Amino acid sequence: MKLTPLSPQKLIKLLGFLGYFPARQKGSHVILENQETGRIVVVPVHSSKEIGVGLLSTILRELGISREEYFELLKKA
């Protein structure tokens, strides 16, 4: 399957399934942290803009999850 743009709110919800929760916000960027692993990921939340395919791919790579795992998470949401 192909990645498609995604709203920041939906991505934050999906990351919640992986144990990432908002730690803080600086401007229009929400910093999510996983308490178990200590990993941090930054999600830009700009008004009425979706997260593009390139940035989404980079975030998935930083998280260490495959596209298949991502699509399974999408089915949950």
PQR file of N, CA, C, O and H, with PARSE charges and radii, in Angstrom:
ATOM      1  N   MET A   1       0.828  -1.186   0.000 -0.4000 1.5000
ATOM      2  CA  MET A   1       0.000   0.000   0.000 -0.0000 2.0000
ATOM      3  C   MET A   1       0.867   1.242   0.000  0.5500 1.7000
ATOM      4  O   MET A   1       2.032   1.213   0.397 -0.5500 1.4000
ATOM      5  N   LYS A   2       0.282   2.317  -0.447 -0.4000 1.5000
ATOM      6  CA  LYS A   2       0.967   3.589  -0.525 -0.0000 2.0000
ATOM      7  C   LYS A   2       0.630   4.461   0.680  0.5500 1.7000
ATOM      8  O   LYS A   2      -0.500   4.465   1.168 -0.5500 1.4000
ATOM      9  H   LYS A   2      -0.664   2.340  -0.770  0.4000 1.0000
ATOM     10  N   LEU A   3       1.633   5.198   1.147 -0.4000 1.5000
ATOM     11  CA  LEU A   3       1.379   6.174   2.207 -0.0000 2.0000
ATOM     12  C   LEU A   3       0.604   7.347   1.620  0.5500 1.7000
ATOM     13  O   LEU A   3       0.825   7.737   0.474 -0.5500 1.4000
ATOM     14  H   LEU A   3       2.551   5.194   0.750  0.4000 1.0000
ATOM     15  N   THR A   4      -0.298   7.902   2.408 -0.4000 1.5000
ATOM     16  CA  THR A   4      -1.054   9.079   1.999 -0.0000 2.0000
ATOM     17  C   THR A   4      -0.937  10.130   3.101  0.5500 1.7000
ATOM     18  O   THR A   4      -0.682   9.791   4.256 -0.5500 1.4000
ATOM     19  H   THR A   4      -0.478   7.585   3.339  0.4000 1.0000
ATOM     20  N   PRO A   5      -1.123  11.405   2.752 -0.5600 1.5000
ATOM     21  CA  PRO A   5      -1.068  12.437   3.787  0.2800 2.0000
ATOM     22  C   PRO A   5      -2.064  12.157   4.911  0.5500 1.7000
ATOM     23  O   PRO A   5      -3.114  11.552   4.695 -0.5500 1.4000
ATOM     24  N   LEU A   6      -1.712  12.608   6.110 -0.4000 1.5000
ATOM     25  CA  LEU A   6      -2.495  12.294   7.301 -0.0000 2.0000
ATOM     26  C   LEU A   6      -2.580  13.532   8.182  0.5500 1.7000
ATOM     27  O   LEU A   6      -1.627  14.307   8.261 -0.5500 1.4000
ATOM     28  H   LEU A   6      -0.859  13.100   6.285  0.4000 1.0000
ATOM     29  N   SER A   7      -3.705  13.717   8.838 -0.4000 1.5000
ATOM     30  CA  SER A   7      -3.846  14.872   9.727 -0.0000 2.0000
ATOM     31  C   SER A   7      -2.972  14.650  10.965  0.5500 1.7000
ATOM     32  O   SER A   7      -2.805  13.515  11.412 -0.5500 1.4000
ATOM     33  H   SER A   7      -4.479  13.087   8.774  0.4000 1.0000
ATOM     34  N   PRO A   8      -2.421  15.722  11.511 -0.5600 1.5000
ATOM     35  CA  PRO A   8      -1.572  15.585  12.708  0.2800 2.0000
ATOM     36  C   PRO A   8      -2.318  14.973  13.893  0.5500 1.7000
ATOM     37  O   PRO A   8      -1.745  14.195  14.655 -0.5500 1.4000
ATOM     38  N   GLN A   9      -3.596  15.324  14.047 -0.4000 1.5000
ATOM     39  CA  GLN A   9      -4.375  14.783  15.164 -0.0000 2.0000
ATOM     40  C   GLN A   9      -4.516  13.267  15.061  0.5500 1.7000
ATOM     41  O   GLN A   9      -4.443  12.565  16.069 -0.5500 1.4000
ATOM     42  H   GLN A   9      -4.062  15.956  13.427  0.4000 1.0000
ATOM     43  N   LYS A  10      -4.715  12.768  13.855 -0.4000 1.5000
ATOM     44  CA  LYS A  10      -4.846  11.320  13.670 -0.0000 2.0000
ATOM     45  C   LYS A  10      -3.515  10.619  13.925  0.5500 1.7000
ATOM     46  O   LYS A  10      -3.485   9.527  14.492 -0.5500 1.4000
ATOM     47  H   LYS A  10      -4.774  13.338  13.036  0.4000 1.0000
ATOM     48  N   LEU A  11      -2.407  11.249  13.503 -0.4000 1.5000
ATOM     49  CA  LEU A  11      -1.092  10.662  13.749 -0.0000 2.0000
ATOM     50  C   LEU A  11      -0.805  10.602  15.246  0.5500 1.7000
ATOM     51  O   LEU A  11      -0.264   9.610  15.735 -0.5500 1.4000
ATOM     52  H   LEU A  11      -2.432  12.136  13.042  0.4000 1.0000
ATOM     53  N   ILE A  12      -1.160  11.647  15.970 -0.4000 1.5000
ATOM     54  CA  ILE A  12      -0.958  11.648  17.422 -0.0000 2.0000
ATOM     55  C   ILE A  12      -1.787  10.537  18.071  0.5500 1.7000
ATOM     56  O   ILE A  12      -1.328   9.885  19.009 -0.5500 1.4000
ATOM     57  H   ILE A  12      -1.600  12.452  15.574  0.4000 1.0000
ATOM     58  N   LYS A  13      -2.996  10.326  17.575 -0.4000 1.5000
ATOM     59  CA  LYS A  13      -3.847   9.248  18.092 -0.0000 2.0000
ATOM     60  C   LYS A  13      -3.215   7.880  17.817  0.5500 1.7000
ATOM     61  O   LYS A  13      -3.219   7.006  18.684 -0.5500 1.4000
ATOM     62  H   LYS A  13      -3.368  10.856  16.813  0.4000 1.0000
ATOM     63  N   LEU A  14      -2.671   7.698  16.607 -0.4000 1.5000
ATOM     64  CA  LEU A  14      -2.021   6.432  16.252 -0.0000 2.0000
ATOM     65  C   LEU A  14      -0.788   6.185  17.131  0.5500 1.7000
ATOM     66  O   LEU A  14      -0.537   5.060  17.563 -0.5500 1.4000
ATOM     67  H   LEU A  14      -2.668   8.408  15.903  0.4000 1.0000
ATOM     68  N   LEU A  15      -0.033   7.244  17.384 -0.4000 1.5000
ATOM     69  CA  LEU A  15       1.152   7.094  18.216 -0.0000 2.0000
ATOM     70  C   LEU A  15       0.780   6.757  19.651  0.5500 1.7000
ATOM     71  O   LEU A  15       1.565   6.134  20.366 -0.5500 1.4000
ATOM     72  H   LEU A  15      -0.237   8.158  17.034  0.4000 1.0000
ATOM     73  N   GLY A  16      -0.406   7.161  20.077 -0.4000 1.5000
ATOM     74  CA  GLY A  16      -0.896   6.788  21.400 -0.0000 2.0000
ATOM     75  C   GLY A  16      -1.039   5.279  21.544  0.5500 1.7000
ATOM     76  O   GLY A  16      -0.822   4.732  22.625 -0.5500 1.4000
ATOM     77  H   GLY A  16      -1.044   7.667  19.497  0.4000 1.0000
ATOM     78  N   PHE A  17      -1.405   4.602  20.447 -0.4000 1.5000
ATOM     79  CA  PHE A  17      -1.497   3.138  20.479 -0.0000 2.0000
ATOM     80  C   PHE A  17      -0.130   2.498  20.690  0.5500 1.7000
ATOM     81  O   PHE A  17      -0.036   1.376  21.188 -0.5500 1.4000
ATOM     82  H   PHE A  17      -1.581   5.046  19.568  0.4000 1.0000
ATOM     83  N   LEU A  18       0.934   3.215  20.310 -0.4000 1.5000
ATOM     84  CA  LEU A  18       2.294   2.703  20.476 -0.0000 2.0000
ATOM     85  C   LEU A  18       2.921   3.122  21.806  0.5500 1.7000
ATOM     86  O   LEU A  18       4.075   2.795  22.080 -0.5500 1.4000
ATOM     87  H   LEU A  18       0.857   4.127  19.905  0.4000 1.0000
ATOM     88  N   GLY A  19       2.162   3.843  22.627 -0.4000 1.5000
ATOM     89  CA  GLY A  19       2.662   4.242  23.929 -0.0000 2.0000
ATOM     90  C   GLY A  19       3.275   5.633  23.960  0.5500 1.7000
ATOM     91  O   GLY A  19       3.935   5.993  24.935 -0.5500 1.4000
ATOM     92  H   GLY A  19       1.225   4.109  22.404  0.4000 1.0000
ATOM     93  N   TYR A  20       3.070   6.416  22.916 -0.4000 1.5000
ATOM     94  CA  TYR A  20       3.591   7.788  22.878 -0.0000 2.0000
ATOM     95  C   TYR A  20       2.508   8.749  23.334  0.5500 1.7000
ATOM     96  O   TYR A  20       1.374   8.698  22.858 -0.5500 1.4000
ATOM     97  H   TYR A  20       2.534   6.123  22.124  0.4000 1.0000
ATOM     98  N   PHE A  21       2.869   9.627  24.264 -0.4000 1.5000
ATOM     99  CA  PHE A  21       1.917  10.585  24.794 -0.0000 2.0000
ATOM    100  C   PHE A  21       2.531  11.976  24.775  0.5500 1.7000
ATOM    101  O   PHE A  21       3.741  12.115  24.950 -0.5500 1.4000
ATOM    102  H   PHE A  21       3.791   9.668  24.651  0.4000 1.0000
ATOM    103  N   PRO A  22       1.715  13.016  24.566 -0.5600 1.5000
ATOM    104  CA  PRO A  22       2.243  14.380  24.523  0.2800 2.0000
ATOM    105  C   PRO A  22       2.958  14.741  25.824  0.5500 1.7000
ATOM    106  O   PRO A  22       2.378  14.682  26.908 -0.5500 1.4000
ATOM    107  N   ALA A  23       4.219  15.113  25.691 -0.4000 1.5000
ATOM    108  CA  ALA A  23       5.004  15.526  26.853 -0.0000 2.0000
ATOM    109  C   ALA A  23       4.941  17.039  26.999  0.5500 1.7000
ATOM    110  O   ALA A  23       4.837  17.565  28.107 -0.5500 1.4000
ATOM    111  H   ALA A  23       4.690  15.161  24.811  0.4000 1.0000
ATOM    112  N   ARG A  24       5.007  17.735  25.863 -0.4000 1.5000
ATOM    113  CA  ARG A  24       4.938  19.190  25.871 -0.0000 2.0000
ATOM    114  C   ARG A  24       4.685  19.685  24.458  0.5500 1.7000
ATOM    115  O   ARG A  24       4.662  18.907  23.504 -0.5500 1.4000
ATOM    116  H   ARG A  24       5.092  17.307  24.963  0.4000 1.0000
ATOM    117  N   GLN A  25       4.497  20.982  24.341 -0.4000 1.5000
ATOM    118  CA  GLN A  25       4.284  21.587  23.039 -0.0000 2.0000
ATOM    119  C   GLN A  25       5.090  22.873  22.976  0.5500 1.7000
ATOM    120  O   GLN A  25       5.098  23.668  23.915 -0.5500 1.4000
ATOM    121  H   GLN A  25       4.516  21.614  25.116  0.4000 1.0000
ATOM    122  N   LYS A  26       5.760  23.059  21.863 -0.4000 1.5000
ATOM    123  CA  LYS A  26       6.526  24.280  21.658 -0.0000 2.0000
ATOM    124  C   LYS A  26       6.052  24.889  20.350  0.5500 1.7000
ATOM    125  O   LYS A  26       6.378  24.402  19.267 -0.5500 1.4000
ATOM    126  H   LYS A  26       5.754  22.413  21.099  0.4000 1.0000
ATOM    127  N   GLY A  27       5.287  25.946  20.462 -0.4000 1.5000
ATOM    128  CA  GLY A  27       4.721  26.558  19.263 -0.0000 2.0000
ATOM    129  C   GLY A  27       3.724  25.618  18.621  0.5500 1.7000
ATOM    130  O   GLY A  27       2.769  25.176  19.260 -0.5500 1.4000
ATOM    131  H   GLY A  27       5.022  26.342  21.341  0.4000 1.0000
ATOM    132  N   SER A  28       3.951  25.313  17.355 -0.4000 1.5000
ATOM    133  CA  SER A  28       3.028  24.439  16.633 -0.0000 2.0000
ATOM    134  C   SER A  28       3.549  23.010  16.529  0.5500 1.7000
ATOM    135  O   SER A  28       3.090  22.249  15.676 -0.5500 1.4000
ATOM    136  H   SER A  28       4.727  25.672  16.836  0.4000 1.0000
ATOM    137  N   HIS A  29       4.493  22.635  17.379 -0.4000 1.5000
ATOM    138  CA  HIS A  29       5.043  21.290  17.366 -0.0000 2.0000
ATOM    139  C   HIS A  29       4.743  20.589  18.687  0.5500 1.7000
ATOM    140  O   HIS A  29       5.048  21.104  19.763 -0.5500 1.4000
ATOM    141  H   HIS A  29       4.865  23.253  18.072  0.4000 1.0000
ATOM    142  N   VAL A  30       4.141  19.407  18.586 -0.4000 1.5000
ATOM    143  CA  VAL A  30       3.838  18.605  19.770 -0.0000 2.0000
ATOM    144  C   VAL A  30       4.951  17.569  19.923  0.5500 1.7000
ATOM    145  O   VAL A  30       5.263  16.839  18.983 -0.5500 1.4000
ATOM    146  H   VAL A  30       3.894  18.988  17.712  0.4000 1.0000
ATOM    147  N   ILE A  31       5.538  17.514  21.099 -0.4000 1.5000
ATOM    148  CA  ILE A  31       6.596  16.558  21.384 -0.0000 2.0000
ATOM    149  C   ILE A  31       5.975  15.399  22.147  0.5500 1.7000
ATOM    150  O   ILE A  31       5.445  15.570  23.245 -0.5500 1.4000
ATOM    151  H   ILE A  31       5.285  18.107  21.863  0.4000 1.0000
ATOM    152  N   LEU A  32       6.051  14.207  21.543 -0.4000 1.5000
ATOM    153  CA  LEU A  32       5.491  13.005  22.162 -0.0000 2.0000
ATOM    154  C   LEU A  32       6.630  12.146  22.687  0.5500 1.7000
ATOM    155  O   LEU A  32       7.692  12.050  22.073 -0.5500 1.4000
ATOM    156  H   LEU A  32       6.481  14.067  20.651  0.4000 1.0000
ATOM    157  N   GLU A  33       6.389  11.524  23.839 -0.4000 1.5000
ATOM    158  CA  GLU A  33       7.419  10.714  24.461 -0.0000 2.0000
ATOM    159  C   GLU A  33       6.860   9.358  24.851  0.5500 1.7000
ATOM    160  O   GLU A  33       5.717   9.246  25.295 -0.5500 1.4000
ATOM    161  H   GLU A  33       5.526  11.603  24.339  0.4000 1.0000
ATOM    162  N   ASN A  34       7.680   8.332  24.681 -0.4000 1.5000
ATOM    163  CA  ASN A  34       7.321   6.992  25.116 -0.0000 2.0000
ATOM    164  C   ASN A  34       8.002   6.763  26.461  0.5500 1.7000
ATOM    165  O   ASN A  34       9.230   6.783  26.547 -0.5500 1.4000
ATOM    166  H   ASN A  34       8.608   8.423  24.320  0.4000 1.0000
ATOM    167  N   GLN A  35       7.212   6.546  27.510 -0.4000 1.5000
ATOM    168  CA  GLN A  35       7.759   6.410  28.854 -0.0000 2.0000
ATOM    169  C   GLN A  35       8.621   5.162  29.010  0.5500 1.7000
ATOM    170  O   GLN A  35       9.579   5.166  29.783 -0.5500 1.4000
ATOM    171  H   GLN A  35       6.214   6.530  27.440  0.4000 1.0000
ATOM    172  N   GLU A  36       8.293   4.095  28.285 -0.4000 1.5000
ATOM    173  CA  GLU A  36       9.031   2.847  28.428 -0.0000 2.0000
ATOM    174  C   GLU A  36      10.407   2.920  27.778  0.5500 1.7000
ATOM    175  O   GLU A  36      11.403   2.515  28.376 -0.5500 1.4000
ATOM    176  H   GLU A  36       7.515   4.092  27.657  0.4000 1.0000
ATOM    177  N   THR A  37      10.460   3.439  26.545 -0.4000 1.5000
ATOM    178  CA  THR A  37      11.712   3.454  25.801 -0.0000 2.0000
ATOM    179  C   THR A  37      12.461   4.773  25.921  0.5500 1.7000
ATOM    180  O   THR A  37      13.668   4.822  25.682 -0.5500 1.4000
ATOM    181  H   THR A  37       9.650   3.768  26.059  0.4000 1.0000
ATOM    182  N   GLY A  38      11.765   5.840  26.288 -0.4000 1.5000
ATOM    183  CA  GLY A  38      12.385   7.144  26.365 -0.0000 2.0000
ATOM    184  C   GLY A  38      12.524   7.837  25.028  0.5500 1.7000
ATOM    185  O   GLY A  38      13.091   8.927  24.953 -0.5500 1.4000
ATOM    186  H   GLY A  38      10.785   5.801  26.483  0.4000 1.0000
ATOM    187  N   ARG A  39      12.014   7.224  23.968 -0.4000 1.5000
ATOM    188  CA  ARG A  39      12.082   7.817  22.629 -0.0000 2.0000
ATOM    189  C   ARG A  39      11.167   9.028  22.535  0.5500 1.7000
ATOM    190  O   ARG A  39      10.120   9.094  23.179 -0.5500 1.4000
ATOM    191  H   ARG A  39      11.553   6.338  24.029  0.4000 1.0000
ATOM    192  N   ILE A  40      11.589   9.976  21.720 -0.4000 1.5000
ATOM    193  CA  ILE A  40      10.820  11.200  21.506 -0.0000 2.0000
ATOM    194  C   ILE A  40      10.577  11.368  20.017  0.5500 1.7000
ATOM    195  O   ILE A  40      11.447  11.079  19.196 -0.5500 1.4000
ATOM    196  H   ILE A  40      12.439   9.922  21.197  0.4000 1.0000
ATOM    197  N   VAL A  41       9.379  11.840  19.677 -0.4000 1.5000
ATOM    198  CA  VAL A  41       9.057  12.155  18.285 -0.0000 2.0000
ATOM    199  C   VAL A  41       8.318  13.488  18.272  0.5500 1.7000
ATOM    200  O   VAL A  41       7.512  13.774  19.158 -0.5500 1.4000
ATOM    201  H   VAL A  41       8.672  12.075  20.343  0.4000 1.0000
ATOM    202  N   VAL A  42       8.604  14.297  17.257 -0.4000 1.5000
ATOM    203  CA  VAL A  42       8.003  15.621  17.134 -0.0000 2.0000
ATOM    204  C   VAL A  42       7.012  15.599  15.976  0.5500 1.7000
ATOM    205  O   VAL A  42       7.344  15.177  14.868 -0.5500 1.4000
ATOM    206  H   VAL A  42       9.259  14.065  16.537  0.4000 1.0000
ATOM    207  N   VAL A  43       5.787  16.060  16.246 -0.4000 1.5000
ATOM    208  CA  VAL A  43       4.745  16.115  15.222 -0.0000 2.0000
ATOM    209  C   VAL A  43       4.334  17.574  15.024  0.5500 1.7000
ATOM    210  O   VAL A  43       3.872  18.218  15.966 -0.5500 1.4000
ATOM    211  H   VAL A  43       5.517  16.403  17.146  0.4000 1.0000
ATOM    212  N   PRO A  44       4.498  18.105  13.800 -0.5600 1.5000
ATOM    213  CA  PRO A  44       4.062  19.479  13.550  0.2800 2.0000
ATOM    214  C   PRO A  44       2.545  19.546  13.431  0.5500 1.7000
ATOM    215  O   PRO A  44       1.935  18.739  12.730 -0.5500 1.4000
ATOM    216  N   VAL A  45       1.940  20.505  14.115 -0.4000 1.5000
ATOM    217  CA  VAL A  45       0.483  20.674  14.074 -0.0000 2.0000
ATOM    218  C   VAL A  45       0.214  22.086  13.570  0.5500 1.7000
ATOM    219  O   VAL A  45       0.023  23.015  14.355 -0.5500 1.4000
ATOM    220  H   VAL A  45       2.435  21.161  14.684  0.4000 1.0000
ATOM    221  N   HIS A  46       0.202  22.231  12.254 -0.4000 1.5000
ATOM    222  CA  HIS A  46      -0.077  23.526  11.641 -0.0000 2.0000
ATOM    223  C   HIS A  46      -1.541  23.553  11.228  0.5500 1.7000
ATOM    224  O   HIS A  46      -2.093  22.533  10.815 -0.5500 1.4000
ATOM    225  H   HIS A  46       0.357  21.476  11.617  0.4000 1.0000
ATOM    226  N   SER A  47      -2.162  24.707  11.337 -0.4000 1.5000
ATOM    227  CA  SER A  47      -3.595  24.813  11.071 -0.0000 2.0000
ATOM    228  C   SER A  47      -3.938  24.366   9.656  0.5500 1.7000
ATOM    229  O   SER A  47      -3.352  24.833   8.679 -0.5500 1.4000
ATOM    230  H   SER A  47      -1.714  25.536  11.672  0.4000 1.0000
ATOM    231  N   SER A  48      -4.869  23.481   9.569 -0.4000 1.5000
ATOM    232  CA  SER A  48      -5.442  22.942   8.323 -0.0000 2.0000
ATOM    233  C   SER A  48      -4.409  22.365   7.364  0.5500 1.7000
ATOM    234  O   SER A  48      -4.656  22.333   6.159 -0.5500 1.4000
ATOM    235  H   SER A  48      -5.346  23.101  10.362  0.4000 1.0000
ATOM    236  N   LYS A  49      -3.262  21.907   7.859 -0.4000 1.5000
ATOM    237  CA  LYS A  49      -2.274  21.258   7.002 -0.0000 2.0000
ATOM    238  C   LYS A  49      -2.104  19.819   7.443  0.5500 1.7000
ATOM    239  O   LYS A  49      -2.093  19.505   8.633 -0.5500 1.4000
ATOM    240  H   LYS A  49      -3.062  21.932   8.838  0.4000 1.0000
ATOM    241  N   GLU A  50      -1.971  18.952   6.444 -0.4000 1.5000
ATOM    242  CA  GLU A  50      -1.740  17.547   6.732 -0.0000 2.0000
ATOM    243  C   GLU A  50      -0.245  17.257   6.720  0.5500 1.7000
ATOM    244  O   GLU A  50       0.546  18.030   6.178 -0.5500 1.4000
ATOM    245  H   GLU A  50      -1.980  19.208   5.478  0.4000 1.0000
ATOM    246  N   ILE A  51       0.128  16.141   7.322 -0.4000 1.5000
ATOM    247  CA  ILE A  51       1.516  15.707   7.305 -0.0000 2.0000
ATOM    248  C   ILE A  51       1.733  14.972   5.988  0.5500 1.7000
ATOM    249  O   ILE A  51       1.040  14.002   5.681 -0.5500 1.4000
ATOM    250  H   ILE A  51      -0.514  15.514   7.762  0.4000 1.0000
ATOM    251  N   GLY A  52       2.685  15.440   5.230 -0.4000 1.5000
ATOM    252  CA  GLY A  52       2.950  14.882   3.911 -0.0000 2.0000
ATOM    253  C   GLY A  52       3.587  13.500   3.983  0.5500 1.7000
ATOM    254  O   GLY A  52       3.997  13.036   5.047 -0.5500 1.4000
ATOM    255  H   GLY A  52       3.248  16.229   5.479  0.4000 1.0000
ATOM    256  N   VAL A  53       3.655  12.866   2.832 -0.4000 1.5000
ATOM    257  CA  VAL A  53       4.170  11.502   2.731 -0.0000 2.0000
ATOM    258  C   VAL A  53       5.643  11.436   3.140  0.5500 1.7000
ATOM    259  O   VAL A  53       6.050  10.494   3.820 -0.5500 1.4000
ATOM    260  H   VAL A  53       3.322  13.244   1.968  0.4000 1.0000
ATOM    261  N   GLY A  54       6.440  12.418   2.738 -0.4000 1.5000
ATOM    262  CA  GLY A  54       7.865  12.407   3.064 -0.0000 2.0000
ATOM    263  C   GLY A  54       8.109  12.503   4.559  0.5500 1.7000
ATOM    264  O   GLY A  54       8.895  11.733   5.110 -0.5500 1.4000
ATOM    265  H   GLY A  54       6.109  13.183   2.186  0.4000 1.0000
ATOM    266  N   LEU A  55       7.446  13.437   5.217 -0.4000 1.5000
ATOM    267  CA  LEU A  55       7.606  13.598   6.659 -0.0000 2.0000
ATOM    268  C   LEU A  55       7.038  12.394   7.403  0.5500 1.7000
ATOM    269  O   LEU A  55       7.613  11.948   8.396 -0.5500 1.4000
ATOM    270  H   LEU A  55       6.808  14.063   4.768  0.4000 1.0000
ATOM    271  N   LEU A  56       5.922  11.871   6.929 -0.4000 1.5000
ATOM    272  CA  LEU A  56       5.324  10.686   7.554 -0.0000 2.0000
ATOM    273  C   LEU A  56       6.287   9.500   7.474  0.5500 1.7000
ATOM    274  O   LEU A  56       6.441   8.752   8.440 -0.5500 1.4000
ATOM    275  H   LEU A  56       5.455  12.233   6.122  0.4000 1.0000
ATOM    276  N   SER A  57       6.923   9.338   6.337 -0.4000 1.5000
ATOM    277  CA  SER A  57       7.897   8.264   6.158 -0.0000 2.0000
ATOM    278  C   SER A  57       9.085   8.443   7.105  0.5500 1.7000
ATOM    279  O   SER A  57       9.580   7.469   7.672 -0.5500 1.4000
ATOM    280  H   SER A  57       6.799   9.946   5.552  0.4000 1.0000
ATOM    281  N   THR A  58       9.538   9.677   7.275 -0.4000 1.5000
ATOM    282  CA  THR A  58      10.644   9.963   8.188 -0.0000 2.0000
ATOM    283  C   THR A  58      10.258   9.655   9.633  0.5500 1.7000
ATOM    284  O   THR A  58      11.050   9.077  10.377 -0.5500 1.4000
ATOM    285  H   THR A  58       9.136  10.469   6.814  0.4000 1.0000
ATOM    286  N   ILE A  59       9.051  10.037  10.028 -0.4000 1.5000
ATOM    287  CA  ILE A  59       8.582   9.767  11.386 -0.0000 2.0000
ATOM    288  C   ILE A  59       8.500   8.262  11.630  0.5500 1.7000
ATOM    289  O   ILE A  59       8.899   7.788  12.694 -0.5500 1.4000
ATOM    290  H   ILE A  59       8.408  10.506   9.423  0.4000 1.0000
ATOM    291  N   LEU A  60       7.991   7.509  10.663 -0.4000 1.5000
ATOM    292  CA  LEU A  60       7.903   6.053  10.816 -0.0000 2.0000
ATOM    293  C   LEU A  60       9.290   5.437  10.960  0.5500 1.7000
ATOM    294  O   LEU A  60       9.489   4.522  11.758 -0.5500 1.4000
ATOM    295  H   LEU A  60       7.667   7.894   9.799  0.4000 1.0000
ATOM    296  N   ARG A  61      10.247   5.939  10.187 -0.4000 1.5000
ATOM    297  CA  ARG A  61      11.618   5.430  10.260 -0.0000 2.0000
ATOM    298  C   ARG A  61      12.222   5.742  11.633  0.5500 1.7000
ATOM    299  O   ARG A  61      12.904   4.899  12.217 -0.5500 1.4000
ATOM    300  H   ARG A  61      10.086   6.683   9.538  0.4000 1.0000
ATOM    301  N   GLU A  62      11.969   6.961  12.154 -0.4000 1.5000
ATOM    302  CA  GLU A  62      12.468   7.317  13.487 -0.0000 2.0000
ATOM    303  C   GLU A  62      11.884   6.417  14.568  0.5500 1.7000
ATOM    304  O   GLU A  62      12.566   6.058  15.529 -0.5500 1.4000
ATOM    305  H   GLU A  62      11.415   7.645  11.680  0.4000 1.0000
ATOM    306  N   LEU A  63      10.617   6.058  14.401 -0.4000 1.5000
ATOM    307  CA  LEU A  63       9.953   5.202  15.382 -0.0000 2.0000
ATOM    308  C   LEU A  63      10.393   3.750  15.271  0.5500 1.7000
ATOM    309  O   LEU A  63      10.247   2.975  16.217 -0.5500 1.4000
ATOM    310  H   LEU A  63      10.064   6.349  13.621  0.4000 1.0000
ATOM    311  N   GLY A  64      10.929   3.386  14.119 -0.4000 1.5000
ATOM    312  CA  GLY A  64      11.359   2.012  13.914 -0.0000 2.0000
ATOM    313  C   GLY A  64      10.215   1.059  13.622  0.5500 1.7000
ATOM    314  O   GLY A  64      10.302  -0.131  13.927 -0.5500 1.4000
ATOM    315  H   GLY A  64      11.047   4.015  13.350  0.4000 1.0000
ATOM    316  N   ILE A  65       9.124   1.579  13.024 -0.4000 1.5000
ATOM    317  CA  ILE A  65       8.017   0.694  12.650 -0.0000 2.0000
ATOM    318  C   ILE A  65       7.922   0.609  11.137  0.5500 1.7000
ATOM    319  O   ILE A  65       8.242   1.563  10.428 -0.5500 1.4000
ATOM    320  H   ILE A  65       9.053   2.546  12.776  0.4000 1.0000
ATOM    321  N   SER A  66       7.485  -0.527  10.658 -0.4000 1.5000
ATOM    322  CA  SER A  66       7.381  -0.753   9.222 -0.0000 2.0000
ATOM    323  C   SER A  66       6.073  -0.186   8.685  0.5500 1.7000
ATOM    324  O   SER A  66       5.177   0.171   9.450 -0.5500 1.4000
ATOM    325  H   SER A  66       7.226  -1.302  11.234  0.4000 1.0000
ATOM    326  N   ARG A  67       5.977  -0.110   7.383 -0.4000 1.5000
ATOM    327  CA  ARG A  67       4.741   0.362   6.759 -0.0000 2.0000
ATOM    328  C   ARG A  67       3.583  -0.571   7.074  0.5500 1.7000
ATOM    329  O   ARG A  67       2.451  -0.121   7.250 -0.5500 1.4000
ATOM    330  H   ARG A  67       6.705  -0.401   6.762  0.4000 1.0000
ATOM    331  N   GLU A  68       3.860  -1.872   7.145 -0.4000 1.5000
ATOM    332  CA  GLU A  68       2.810  -2.838   7.452 -0.0000 2.0000
ATOM    333  C   GLU A  68       2.246  -2.585   8.851  0.5500 1.7000
ATOM    334  O   GLU A  68       1.032  -2.617   9.053 -0.5500 1.4000
ATOM    335  H   GLU A  68       4.780  -2.238   7.002  0.4000 1.0000
ATOM    336  N   GLU A  69       3.135  -2.333   9.813 -0.4000 1.5000
ATOM    337  CA  GLU A  69       2.681  -2.029  11.173 -0.0000 2.0000
ATOM    338  C   GLU A  69       1.867  -0.737  11.191  0.5500 1.7000
ATOM    339  O   GLU A  69       0.871  -0.630  11.908 -0.5500 1.4000
ATOM    340  H   GLU A  69       4.121  -2.307   9.649  0.4000 1.0000
ATOM    341  N   TYR A  70       2.298   0.240  10.398 -0.4000 1.5000
ATOM    342  CA  TYR A  70       1.569   1.512  10.305 -0.0000 2.0000
ATOM    343  C   TYR A  70       0.155   1.289   9.773  0.5500 1.7000
ATOM    344  O   TYR A  70      -0.806   1.843  10.308 -0.5500 1.4000
ATOM    345  H   TYR A  70       3.107   0.154   9.816  0.4000 1.0000
ATOM    346  N   PHE A  71       0.026   0.483   8.725 -0.4000 1.5000
ATOM    347  CA  PHE A  71      -1.303   0.239   8.166 -0.0000 2.0000
ATOM    348  C   PHE A  71      -2.190  -0.557   9.114  0.5500 1.7000
ATOM    349  O   PHE A  71      -3.410  -0.394   9.101 -0.5500 1.4000
ATOM    350  H   PHE A  71       0.806   0.034   8.290  0.4000 1.0000
ATOM    351  N   GLU A  72      -1.593  -1.413   9.934 -0.4000 1.5000
ATOM    352  CA  GLU A  72      -2.367  -2.122  10.966 -0.0000 2.0000
ATOM    353  C   GLU A  72      -2.885  -1.135  11.999  0.5500 1.7000
ATOM    354  O   GLU A  72      -4.017  -1.261  12.465 -0.5500 1.4000
ATOM    355  H   GLU A  72      -0.602  -1.545   9.945  0.4000 1.0000
ATOM    356  N   LEU A  73      -2.057  -0.143  12.364 -0.4000 1.5000
ATOM    357  CA  LEU A  73      -2.497   0.882  13.303 -0.0000 2.0000
ATOM    358  C   LEU A  73      -3.643   1.710  12.714  0.5500 1.7000
ATOM    359  O   LEU A  73      -4.579   2.081  13.421 -0.5500 1.4000
ATOM    360  H   LEU A  73      -1.137  -0.040  11.985  0.4000 1.0000
ATOM    361  N   LEU A  74      -3.556   1.992  11.418 -0.4000 1.5000
ATOM    362  CA  LEU A  74      -4.611   2.757  10.771 -0.0000 2.0000
ATOM    363  C   LEU A  74      -5.947   2.020  10.841  0.5500 1.7000
ATOM    364  O   LEU A  74      -6.999   2.647  10.965 -0.5500 1.4000
ATOM    365  H   LEU A  74      -2.795   1.690  10.843  0.4000 1.0000
ATOM    366  N   LYS A  75      -5.905   0.698  10.762 -0.4000 1.5000
ATOM    367  CA  LYS A  75      -7.145  -0.080  10.839 -0.0000 2.0000
ATOM    368  C   LYS A  75      -7.776   0.033  12.232  0.5500 1.7000
ATOM    369  O   LYS A  75      -8.999  -0.010  12.364 -0.5500 1.4000
ATOM    370  H   LYS A  75      -5.051   0.189  10.661  0.4000 1.0000
ATOM    371  N   LYS A  76      -6.937   0.178  13.276 -0.4000 1.5000
ATOM    372  CA  LYS A  76      -7.438   0.295  14.639 -0.0000 2.0000
ATOM    373  C   LYS A  76      -8.168   1.611  14.865  0.5500 1.7000
ATOM    374  O   LYS A  76      -9.158   1.674  15.594 -0.5500 1.4000
ATOM    375  H   LYS A  76      -5.943   0.213  13.169  0.4000 1.0000
ATOM    376  N   ALA A  77      -7.658   2.664  14.224 -0.4000 1.5000
ATOM    377  CA  ALA A  77      -8.196   4.014  14.487 -0.0000 2.0000
ATOM    378  C   ALA A  77      -9.479   4.284  13.759  0.5500 1.7000
ATOM    379  O   ALA A  77     -10.043   5.371  13.885 -0.5500 1.4000
ATOM    380  H   ALA A  77      -6.854   2.613  13.632  0.4000 1.0000
TER
END
